Amino acid sequence: MKNLAGCTVLLVEDDDDSRFLLADGLARYGALIVEAGSGAEAVASLEITKPDILVSDLQLEGMHGNELVQLVRRHPGLEALPAIALTGSGGQGDRDSAFRAGFCKHLLKPTTMVDLVAAIVALRPTATAGEPVIRELLAQLNQTSPCRFTSIFRFIHDDMLSSVWTYDRENPANDPYPLGVPVQASYCVLVRAASQTIAIENAPMDPRTVGHQKRDEVATYIGVPLRGPDGAMFGTLCSYDAQPHTMDGSVRAALETAAREIETTLAWLLASKN
């Protein structure tokens, strides 16, 4: 499917082989690719092309990716350009410095094409007709929930998840979880086991969380299954917080309605094994 049709990606990678593979993979999903082998080439390309999203290695020869994203955002019309960092390090210090520079999302190398395309779909400023803009949809959902975080997670193995996009009310521009770094599954495992929506308002008092390692960390949680075309669950749409909250029926209704929209956009991609 050409779910990146009409999306212009500025791809900056100084390793020729890696850049070729990434460009070829993204083109297969319909993206228009502007390639740059250095930060200087990327900046020069802005004179003739205005990208919809920046995907850049951090450890570029001659110019660090953090410097590049700052230079790119000085160009008129690109002040809020979504930017994805490709990095060999998922360390918190590296993520913090990249977030300060202007990156929104990290992908840990070697990344899969599924993860990269999912990140672009979530971040691109406009979607194709009939599809929601994922990041905006999560921001809207977050306003209906008392919880700080609202996430789209996909199951990757065992009890581990990967964040397609997480909206943090206190830091809305950045996803705190890098793709490629597994996130412990929290109560999403309960959603998977029950194959239905699970709501928890006070985890330490809820018998369903007895023995769960997140019981003392996540007090409030509501998660809705996300399913592929074959009906198999590939992830969850969830909202959660460290503090206990009361959730009325409108939160559940909003999440379940949004889940159907998200499935239309992402199920074809995230249910795949690529």
C-alpha positions as CSV (number, residue, x, y, z in Angstrom):
1,M,0.0,0.0,0.0
2,K,1.2,3.5,-0.8
3,N,0.4,5.0,2.6
4,L,3.2,7.5,2.3
5,A,2.0,8.8,-1.1
6,G,2.6,12.5,-1.4
7,C,4.9,12.6,1.6
8,T,8.3,14.1,0.9
9,V,11.0,12.8,3.2
10,L,14.4,14.4,3.5
11,L,16.6,11.4,4.3
12,V,20.1,12.2,5.7
13,E,22.5,9.3,6.1
14,D,26.3,9.4,5.4
15,D,26.6,5.6,4.8
16,D,25.7,5.1,1.2
17,D,24.5,1.5,1.5
18,S,22.2,2.3,4.5
19,R,20.9,5.4,2.7
20,F,20.1,3.4,-0.4
21,L,18.2,0.7,1.5
22,L,16.2,3.2,3.5
23,A,15.4,5.3,0.4
24,D,14.3,2.2,-1.6
25,G,12.2,0.9,1.3
26,L,10.4,4.2,1.8
27,A,9.8,4.7,-1.9
28,R,8.0,1.3,-2.0
29,Y,5.5,2.8,0.4
30,G,5.0,5.8,-1.9
31,A,7.2,8.4,-0.3
32,L,9.1,11.0,-2.4
33,I,12.7,10.8,-1.2
34,V,15.3,13.6,-1.2
35,E,18.6,12.0,-0.3
36,A,21.5,13.7,1.4
37,G,24.8,12.2,2.4
38,S,25.8,15.0,4.8
39,G,24.3,17.8,6.8
40,A,25.6,20.3,4.3
41,E,23.9,18.5,1.4
42,A,20.7,18.4,3.4
43,V,20.7,22.1,4.1
44,A,21.5,22.9,0.4
45,S,18.6,20.8,-0.7
46,L,16.2,23.1,1.2
47,E,16.7,25.7,-1.5
48,I,14.8,23.6,-4.0
49,T,12.7,21.2,-1.9
50,K,10.5,21.7,1.2
51,P,10.2,18.3,2.9
52,D,7.2,17.1,5.0
53,I,9.5,15.2,7.4
54,L,13.2,14.9,8.2
55,V,14.8,11.5,8.9
56,S,18.4,11.8,9.9
57,D,21.2,9.9,11.3
58,L,22.7,11.6,14.4
59,Q,26.3,10.7,13.9
60,L,26.9,12.4,10.6
61,E,30.4,13.2,9.4
62,G,31.1,16.9,9.6
63,M,27.8,17.9,11.2
64,H,25.9,16.3,14.0
65,G,22.3,15.5,13.4
66,N,21.3,17.8,16.3
67,E,23.0,20.8,14.6
68,L,21.3,19.8,11.3
69,V,17.8,19.8,12.7
70,Q,18.4,23.3,14.2
71,L,19.6,24.6,10.8
72,V,16.7,23.1,9.0
73,R,14.2,24.6,11.3
74,R,15.5,28.1,10.6
75,H,14.2,27.9,7.1
76,P,10.9,29.7,6.5
77,G,8.0,27.3,6.7
78,L,10.0,24.5,8.3
79,E,10.0,25.9,11.9
80,A,7.8,22.9,13.0
81,L,9.1,20.3,10.6
82,P,8.7,16.8,12.2
83,A,12.0,15.1,12.6
84,I,13.0,11.5,13.3
85,A,16.5,10.6,14.6
86,L,18.2,7.4,13.6
87,T,20.7,6.5,16.3
88,G,22.8,3.7,17.6
89,S,22.2,4.7,21.2
90,G,18.9,4.6,23.0
91,G,20.4,6.3,26.1
92,Q,18.3,8.8,27.9
93,G,21.1,11.5,27.7
94,D,21.3,11.1,23.9
95,R,17.5,11.3,23.6
96,D,17.3,14.4,25.8
97,S,19.9,16.3,23.8
98,A,18.2,15.3,20.5
99,F,14.8,16.4,21.9
100,R,16.2,19.7,22.9
101,A,17.6,20.2,19.4
102,G,14.2,19.5,17.8
103,F,13.8,15.8,17.1
104,C,10.4,14.3,18.0
105,K,11.1,10.6,17.8
106,H,14.0,8.2,18.0
107,L,14.5,5.0,16.1
108,L,17.3,2.7,17.3
109,K,19.5,1.3,14.6
110,P,19.2,-1.1,12.9
111,T,15.6,-0.1,12.4
112,T,13.0,-2.0,10.5
113,M,11.1,-0.5,7.7
114,V,7.8,-1.2,9.5
115,D,9.0,0.9,12.5
116,L,10.2,3.7,10.3
117,V,7.1,3.9,8.2
118,A,4.9,3.8,11.3
119,A,6.8,6.7,12.8
120,I,6.4,8.7,9.6
121,V,2.7,7.9,9.4
122,A,2.3,9.1,13.0
123,L,4.3,12.3,12.6
124,R,3.5,13.5,9.1
125,P,1.6,16.8,9.3
126,T,-1.2,15.7,6.8
127,A,-2.7,12.3,6.1
128,T,-4.3,10.9,3.0
129,A,-8.1,11.4,2.5
130,G,-10.1,9.5,5.1
131,E,-7.2,8.8,7.4
132,P,-6.6,10.5,10.8
133,V,-3.4,12.3,11.6
134,I,-2.1,10.0,14.4
135,R,-0.3,12.5,16.5
136,E,-3.2,14.9,16.4
137,L,-5.7,12.1,17.2
138,L,-3.8,11.1,20.3
139,A,-3.6,14.7,21.5
140,Q,-7.4,15.0,21.1
141,L,-7.9,11.7,23.0
142,N,-5.6,12.8,25.8
143,Q,-7.9,15.8,26.4
144,T,-10.8,13.4,27.1
145,S,-8.8,11.3,29.6
146,P,-7.7,12.2,33.1
147,C,-4.4,10.4,32.4
148,R,-1.1,12.0,31.4
149,F,-0.1,9.5,28.7
150,T,-2.0,8.2,25.7
151,S,-0.2,5.7,23.5
152,I,-0.4,3.4,20.5
153,F,1.7,0.3,21.4
154,R,2.4,-2.7,19.3
155,F,3.3,-6.1,20.7
156,I,6.8,-7.2,19.6
157,H,7.6,-10.3,21.7
158,D,6.6,-11.8,25.0
159,D,5.5,-9.0,27.3
160,M,7.3,-6.3,25.4
161,L,5.9,-3.3,23.4
162,S,7.1,-0.7,21.0
163,S,5.6,2.8,21.0
164,V,4.3,3.9,17.6
165,W,3.5,7.2,19.2
166,T,3.0,8.3,22.8
167,Y,1.5,11.6,23.7
168,D,2.8,13.0,27.0
169,R,0.6,15.9,28.2
170,E,3.6,17.5,30.0
171,N,5.9,17.2,26.9
172,P,3.6,17.0,23.9
173,A,6.1,17.5,21.2
174,N,8.2,14.4,21.9
175,D,7.6,10.6,22.2
176,P,9.5,9.5,25.3
177,Y,9.9,5.9,24.0
178,P,12.3,5.3,21.2
179,L,11.2,2.8,18.5
180,G,13.4,-0.3,18.7
181,V,13.8,-0.1,22.4
182,P,11.3,-2.5,24.0
183,V,8.9,-1.1,26.6
184,Q,7.6,-3.4,29.4
185,A,4.0,-4.2,28.5
186,S,2.3,-2.8,31.6
187,Y,-1.4,-3.7,31.7
188,C,-1.5,-4.2,27.9
189,V,-0.9,-7.8,28.6
190,L,-4.3,-7.9,30.4
191,V,-5.9,-6.5,27.3
192,R,-4.2,-9.1,25.2
193,A,-5.2,-12.0,27.6
194,A,-8.9,-10.8,27.8
195,S,-9.1,-9.7,24.1
196,Q,-11.2,-6.8,25.2
197,T,-11.0,-3.3,26.7
198,I,-9.5,-3.3,30.2
199,A,-10.0,-0.3,32.6
200,I,-8.2,0.0,35.9
201,E,-8.8,3.1,38.1
202,N,-6.6,2.2,41.2
203,A,-4.1,-0.5,40.4
204,P,-2.9,-1.2,44.0
205,M,-6.5,-2.0,45.0
206,D,-7.4,-4.0,41.9
207,P,-7.1,-7.8,42.2
208,R,-6.3,-8.1,38.5
209,T,-2.9,-6.4,39.0
210,V,-1.7,-8.6,41.9
211,G,1.9,-9.7,41.1
212,H,2.2,-7.3,38.2
213,Q,5.5,-5.5,38.2
214,K,3.9,-2.2,37.2
215,R,1.4,-2.2,40.0
216,D,3.3,0.4,42.0
217,E,4.1,2.5,39.0
218,V,1.0,2.8,36.9
219,A,-2.2,3.4,39.0
220,T,-4.7,4.2,36.2
221,Y,-5.0,2.5,32.9
222,I,-7.5,1.9,30.1
223,G,-6.5,-0.1,27.0
224,V,-8.4,-1.0,23.9
225,P,-7.3,-3.8,21.5
226,L,-6.0,-2.9,18.0
227,R,-6.6,-5.6,15.5
228,G,-5.4,-6.4,12.0
229,P,-7.6,-7.3,9.0
230,D,-7.6,-11.0,10.1
231,G,-8.9,-10.1,13.6
232,A,-5.6,-10.8,15.3
233,M,-4.6,-8.3,18.0
234,F,-1.3,-6.4,17.1
235,G,-1.3,-3.8,19.8
236,T,-3.3,-1.5,22.0
237,L,-4.5,2.1,22.2
238,C,-4.2,3.1,25.9
239,S,-4.2,5.9,28.4
240,Y,-2.5,5.7,31.7
241,D,-1.1,7.6,34.7
242,A,1.0,7.1,37.8
243,Q,-1.9,8.6,39.9
244,P,-5.3,7.0,40.5
245,H,-8.2,8.6,38.5
246,T,-11.9,8.0,38.0
247,M,-12.8,7.4,34.4
248,D,-16.3,7.8,33.1
249,G,-17.8,6.0,30.1
250,S,-16.9,8.8,27.7
251,V,-13.2,7.9,28.0
252,R,-13.8,4.3,27.0
253,A,-16.1,5.3,24.2
254,A,-13.6,7.8,22.8
255,L,-10.8,5.3,22.8
256,E,-12.8,2.5,21.2
257,T,-14.0,4.8,18.5
258,A,-10.5,6.1,17.8
259,A,-9.2,2.5,17.8
260,R,-11.3,1.7,14.7
261,E,-9.8,4.8,12.9
262,I,-6.3,3.8,13.9
263,E,-6.8,0.3,12.7
264,T,-7.8,1.6,9.2
265,T,-4.5,3.6,9.1
266,L,-2.0,1.2,10.8
267,A,-3.3,-2.4,10.8
268,W,-2.0,-3.2,7.3
269,L,1.5,-2.1,8.5
270,L,1.8,-3.1,12.1
271,A,0.2,-6.5,11.7
272,S,3.0,-7.4,9.2
273,K,6.2,-9.2,10.2
274,N,8.5,-7.1,8.1
